Amino acid sequence: LTAKIQGMKNVVPKNDKKRRKQLADEVAKLEAELEQKHKEELKQLKESSPEQNKVDSIADGVANLELEGVEQQIPHPRVSKAQKRREKKAALEKEREERIAEAEIENLTGARHLESQKLASLLAARHLEIKQIPSDGHCMYRAIEDQLKDRHNSCTVAALRNQTAKYMQSHLDDFLPFLTNPSTGDMYSREEFEKYCDDIANTAAWGGQLELRALSHILQTPIEVVQMDSPPIIVGEEYSGKPIVLVYMRHAYGLGEHYNSVKLLTDTATENGS
């Protein structure tokens, strides 16, 4: 039987998985036939020989030797390291494609897409469109910087931050009552207020309505904030002149709120230039 199995192995190529499986099935069948044959022979020996225990022991040993020989000669397929790497890479690529597909669906149906569409419609009615500003903590100041360039009133982000901090420090009573400690709910202490102003000047701390109020006084210009589901917010209404227009986006980025600038709608800008 061992010789027969070896001969069958030599005929079947190692890379032919289908025929190797068939070989394994045939080997199993041969083993079963061999075992049945041994049982029948043992039965005959038991009936004819008084040395039953000795025969049983010898027969079991022979059967075990035969089966062990067959198992050792049937090779188990090994997966190479290169194949493992290819399979892992394919699995990761499939996962990435699934995430991209999910993100595309989310972009078309999620809050971010709906917000962008609504804001685009609101601005288009005013012949304006969104001008993207980087999301780096300086977005509000960068958007104002961008608007000032169009008015030939250049002012850097660093300068705007410094002026905002100094104005708030010199008008403490106008701003301190609106700042509370998020942990305790208590109004800021003088020390906490000074730290808040220092962060405005020296870090990428995100700016909000208090900073916009300070900037409207510094620039003596109204600032209008367009948002999706509420009327525009205007700070510095006491000042005349064309307002600086910012776009407030709640869902633009996963990190939170964001400010963009605006520019003339492309078609309108083209008509004005012609």
Secondary structure, DSSP 8 states (H G I E B T S, - for coil): -HHHHHHHHHHS-TT-HHHHHHHHHHHHHHHHHHHHHHHHHHHHHHHH-S-HHHHHHHHHHHHHHHHHHHHHHS------HHHHHHHHHHHHHHHHHHHHHHHHHHHHHSHHHHHHHHHHHHHHTTTEEEE----SS-HHHHHHHHHHHHTT----HHHHHHHHHHHHHHTHHHHGGG-B-TTT--B--HHHHHHHHHHHHHS-----HHHHHHHHHHHT--EEEE-SSS--EEE-TTS-S--EEEEEEEEEETTEEEEEEEEE-HHHHHHHH-
